[in-house]
Amino acid sequence: MTARVALVSSERGLRVDPDLPIASAALRGAGLAVDLVRWDDPDVDWAEPDLVVVRSCWDYAWRRAEFLAWAERVPRLRNPAPVLAWNTDKAHLREVAAAGLPVVPTVWDPTDVAQLPDAGEWVVKPSISAGSRDTARWTEPAAVLGHVAELTAAGRTAMVQPYLASVDDAGETAMLFLGGRFSHAVRKGPLLRRGEGVRQDRDSRGDLHAVDPTPAQRAVAQAVFEAVPDLVPGAEPLLYARIDLVADDAGRPVLLELELTEPSLFLPQAPEGAAEQLVAGVQDALGG
């Protein structure tokens, strides 16, 4: 009998996610039946697929409780529900840093200038967000604290990080893991512009290209990836992960974001074989 895989997206993701055509074609080419569905479609019977793969569920951030309740109800889900619950709040970076891994310095809900990281510019973001919503780059401490106050007044957790100057030149390096091992790296251009304030519609998809990661980047990404099972109780092997690195002021790679929920895999920019590696991971999950 042909195994059936559901690639799960959102209403917008089904229209614009560039990974979906590549992933679905590769899976079908391997002899699997593939359904492209919305996670919030009430007509889907989630017991039917042999594997349910979370992809571009990009509306989870403002529907998190509903999304996590859905994930708990779905059998054979990858990445599994405990991983999604942990990863959809960036407060998990506290645990990553406590494990001794290099993370961009982060202050949570600061109320005073003296609490801000030592920097010339800062980034403020909510701990639950997607697509850089409600995120901004500031040069004035008063603007930082004002942004934080707006987020906390709305019942959200605010993160403040130094804006690392390397991002303007080198961007971010997305390290992609598929089927339990490193697959490829993609350079993402700078996203936050000085002085633009808070925006909801940023999109860096036009400034993406494959890169060869340095040994230091490979080492940091691998260490972060291998730490996840110890940090997330109940986690099963990860089908996919994206580990976004930036360079600190000394040029060392540090973790900016750990994306285990619905990250773009940048398959259009990936070298040959990446989609096949995803297929192999799916086949392993089907056999488990």
Phi and psi in degrees as a GROMACS rama.xvg file:
@    title "Ramachandran Plot"
@    xaxis  label "Phi"
@    yaxis  label "Psi"
@TYPE xy
-71.9659  128.343  THR-2
-71.4688  143.595  ALA-3
-113.944  129.634  ARG-4
-119.092  131.432  VAL-5
-102.245  122.23  ALA-6
-95.5625  117.211  LEU-7
-103.376  130.164  VAL-8
-132.599  -161.283  SER-9
-122.224  176.556  SER-10
-57.6502  -46.2162  GLU-11
-71.7587  -40.8426  ARG-12
-59.3051  -38.873  GLY-13
-61.1653  -27.6087  LEU-14
-85.3502  -33.1911  ARG-15
-125.461  -8.18888  VAL-16
-68.6947  113.988  ASP-17
-74.8496  -12.9125  PRO-18
-74.105  -32.6767  ASP-19
-60.1145  -46.3143  LEU-20
-61.6376  -37.4915  PRO-21
-71.2017  -46.6674  ILE-22
-64.1081  -44.8425  ALA-23
-66.5001  -38.8492  SER-24
-64.6367  -41.1298  ALA-25
-66.2461  -40.4572  ALA-26
-66.6363  -42.9899  LEU-27
-65.2816  -35.879  ARG-28
-64.0018  -23.3266  GLY-29
-89.482  6.09141  ALA-30
91.0653  12.9553  GLY-31
-97.275  148.366  LEU-32
-85.9533  136.26  ALA-33
-127.206  132.431  VAL-34
-117.083  134.458  ASP-35
-103.409  115.635  LEU-36
-138.242  160.063  VAL-37
-86.8862  143.589  ARG-38
-67.9362  -24.8652  TRP-39
-101.748  18.2349  ASP-40
-76.6162  113.343  ASP-41
-69.9963  -12.7916  PRO-42
-91.1513  -4.07543  ASP-43
-82.7897  132.074  VAL-44
-94.1453  104.074  ASP-45
-73.3325  -7.98044  TRP-46
-81.6336  -13.7267  ALA-47
-76.2674  -45.1365  GLU-48
-66.2398  148.689  PRO-49
-77.5394  -20.6755  ASP-50
-154.684  135.894  LEU-51
-114.608  119.225  VAL-52
-111.412  116.934  VAL-53
-71.4975  127.151  VAL-54
-124.813  -113.578  ARG-55
-87.1101  62.0885  SER-56
-84.5829  65.1236  CYS-57
-75.9742  -2.66276  TRP-58
-98.5716  9.19561  ASP-59
-64.2801  -29.2121  TYR-60
-64.1529  -34.43  ALA-61
-101.207  8.55945  TRP-62
-137.075  36.2066  ARG-63
-60.762  -46.0557  ARG-64
-60.6146  -42.5318  ALA-65
-65.1139  -41.4606  GLU-66
-64.2014  -44.9308  PHE-67
-69.8374  -33.9067  LEU-68
-64.736  -39.5988  ALA-69
-60.284  -47.636  TRP-70
-59.5288  -36.7277  ALA-71
-65.3918  -26.7099  GLU-72
-86.4292  -11.0568  ARG-73
-94.9623  120.108  VAL-74
-76.435  155.057  PRO-75
56.6254  50.1987  ARG-76
-101.607  135.997  LEU-77
-133.959  132.458  ARG-78
-67.5602  155.249  ASN-79
-71.0792  160.906  PRO-80
-55.6083  -41.3142  ALA-81
-60.8323  -34.8118  PRO-82
-67.033  -42.623  VAL-83
-63.7321  -42.3311  LEU-84
-61.7549  -41.4179  ALA-85
-71.6785  -40.9878  TRP-86
-83.1654  -22.7787  ASN-87
-76.0413  -4.97301  THR-88
-118.755  118.768  ASP-89
-67.8601  -0.545644  LYS-90
-59.3212  -16.432  ALA-91
-61.7083  -19.5138  HIS-92
-62.696  -26.4302  LEU-93
-60.0999  -43.4945  ARG-94
-70.2518  -36.4342  GLU-95
-63.2553  -44.6983  VAL-96
-65.4493  -39.614  ALA-97
-65.1267  -22.8365  ALA-98
-79.093  0.105995  ALA-99
91.6236  11.7558  GLY-100
-92.0336  149.082  LEU-101
-76.0735  116.688  PRO-102
-125.659  144.468  VAL-103
-53.9799  128.6  VAL-104
-54.1323  133.293  PRO-105
-134.038  133.752  THR-106
-113.517  138.479  VAL-107
-109.232  124.278  TRP-108
52.108  49.6285  ASP-109
-67.1623  147.379  PRO-110
-121.469  -0.305697  THR-111
-143.435  148.267  ASP-112
-57.2494  -36.1826  VAL-113
-64.7998  -17.6244  ALA-114
-86.7998  -11.3648  GLN-115
-73.0657  149.1  LEU-116
-60.2802  149.743  PRO-117
-71.2352  107.289  ASP-118
-163.21  164.898  ALA-119
-92.5776  -20.4784  GLY-120
-142.265  156.689  GLU-121
-135.142  155.094  TRP-122
-113.45  132.594  VAL-123
-116.12  131.824  VAL-124
-148.21  153.609  LYS-125
-78.3341  151.954  PRO-126
-72.3338  -21.4169  SER-127
-115.329  108.771  ILE-128
-165.845  162.859  SER-129
-145.894  147.304  ALA-130
65.8808  27.1963  GLY-131
62.9496  24.2224  SER-132
-65.2084  139.889  ARG-133
59.2402  27.6241  ASP-134
-112.862  144.11  THR-135
-154.786  159.997  ALA-136
-109.419  128.201  ARG-137
-126.696  148.406  TRP-138
-106.7  -14.5087  THR-139
-112.09  129.752  GLU-140
-55.7745  -36.0904  PRO-141
-62.7549  -38.0556  ALA-142
-67.407  -37.8821  ALA-143
-59.3954  -51.0387  VAL-144
-67.8925  -32.5126  LEU-145
-65.387  -42.5259  GLY-146
-64.3117  -44.1646  HIS-147
-59.0031  -44.4795  VAL-148
-62.1288  -37.9964  ALA-149
-63.0619  -42.7886  GLU-150
-67.6705  -46.2954  LEU-151
-69.5885  -32.0223  THR-152
-64.4544  -26.235  ALA-153
-88.3338  8.27941  ALA-154
82.0625  17.2821  GLY-155
-104.972  159.518  ARG-156
-94.0619  129.654  THR-157
-102.846  136.93  ALA-158
-110.997  136.78  MET-159
-124.446  125.562  VAL-160
-128.846  151.278  GLN-161
-66.403  142.012  PRO-162
-83.1151  116.312  TYR-163
-84.0036  124.959  LEU-164
-60.5296  -25.6464  ALA-165
-60.9591  -25.4206  SER-166
-62.9904  -34.6337  VAL-167
-63.9776  -31.6879  ASP-168
-99.672  -47.1282  ASP-169
-97.9424  -12.4667  ALA-170
66.1668  -156.448  GLY-171
-108.803  151.221  GLU-172
-111.197  114.184  THR-173
-88.8174  119.842  ALA-174
-102.627  115.008  MET-175
-100.455  130.933  LEU-176
-116.628  128.609  PHE-177
-130.303  132.034  LEU-178
62.3779  28.9899  GLY-179
90.6574  2.13751  GLY-180
-144.693  161.969  ARG-181
-62.0549  138.68  PHE-182
-114.353  -60.9968  SER-183
-160.659  169.213  HIS-184
-128.407  144.23  ALA-185
-133.917  134.788  VAL-186
-87.2734  126.629  ARG-187
-106.562  129.464  LYS-188
-68.5963  165.381  GLY-189
-60.7394  142.611  PRO-190
-111.356  -36.2265  LEU-191
-96.1615  122.78  LEU-192
-98.2526  141.333  ARG-193
-63.4531  130.209  ARG-194
85.4866  -1.55736  GLY-195
-84.6661  -13.756  GLU-196
73.1854  -158.856  GLY-197
-84.4426  127.712  VAL-198
-131.697  160.983  ARG-199
-116.718  -0.278513  GLN-200
-124.733  25.8485  ASP-201
-68.3844  147.104  ARG-202
-153.791  115.999  ASP-203
-100.816  14.2456  SER-204
-62.0027  -24.4935  ARG-205
-76.8571  -8.54223  GLY-206
-123.875  68.1865  ASP-207
-134.447  136.35  LEU-208
-157.442  151.729  HIS-209
-67.6816  144.588  ALA-210
-136.678  161.068  VAL-211
-94.8382  114.331  ASP-212
-68.9278  153.649  PRO-213
-77.4716  161.16  THR-214
-55.8733  -36.7177  PRO-215
-66.0806  -40.6561  ALA-216
-64.5703  -42.1589  GLN-217
-60.2054  -42.2592  ARG-218
-66.3041  -44.5614  ALA-219
-65.0945  -47.3782  VAL-220
-60.247  -42.6527  ALA-221
-64.3139  -40.3922  GLN-222
-64.4579  -41.4085  ALA-223
-64.5922  -46.1464  VAL-224
-59.2547  -44.9751  PHE-225
-71.1987  -19.4812  GLU-226
-79.349  -21.1351  ALA-227
-57.2453  -46.932  VAL-228
-58.6526  -29.2302  PRO-229
-79.0961  -21.7219  ASP-230
-91.4941  -21.873  LEU-231
-118.721  102.138  VAL-232
-60.0206  133.466  PRO-233
83.9785  3.82876  GLY-234
-71.0979  138.95  ALA-235
-100.218  173.731  GLU-236
-53.628  136.565  PRO-237
-78.5245  130.236  LEU-238
-77.3004  -34.3191  LEU-239
-150.082  154.572  TYR-240
-158.501  145.69  ALA-241
-126.937  125.852  ARG-242
-116.504  109.498  ILE-243
-92.3007  120.99  ASP-244
-114.36  147.81  LEU-245
-132.448  166.007  VAL-246
-95.844  132.844  ALA-247
-78.1727  -175.751  ASP-248
-66.0112  -16.9343  ASP-249
-95.6291  3.54458  ALA-250
84.6217  8.35934  GLY-251
-89.5006  141.412  ARG-252
-71.2876  133.686  PRO-253
-133.027  153.499  VAL-254
-76.9495  126.83  LEU-255
-97.3274  -50.0741  LEU-256
-144.472  145.012  GLU-257
-114.455  109.068  LEU-258
-107.952  105.714  GLU-259
-120.147  5.19495  LEU-260
-102.761  -70.0455  THR-261
-137.127  43.4368  GLU-262
-71.1318  143.626  PRO-263
-59.8746  134.737  SER-264
-95.1464  -5.02094  LEU-265
53.6106  45.7126  PHE-266
-64.3993  -33.382  LEU-267
-62.663  -27.4655  PRO-268
-95.3011  -6.57452  GLN-269
-75.5852  151.381  ALA-270
-69.0138  166.665  PRO-271
-57.7906  136.295  GLU-272
105.31  -14.4442  GLY-273
-66.7471  -44.5172  ALA-274
-62.7655  -37.0405  ALA-275
-67.1721  -32.3596  GLU-276
-67.9905  -37.8562  GLN-277
-62.9233  -43.2645  LEU-278
-58.8911  -44.6527  VAL-279
-61.1706  -39.1915  ALA-280
-63.9282  -41.4456  GLY-281
-62.4345  -44.487  VAL-282
-63.4776  -37.5651  GLN-283
-64.0961  -41.8913  ASP-284
-65.3951  -36.0631  ALA-285
-66.4267  -30.2217  LEU-286
-86.759  -9.28878  GLY-287
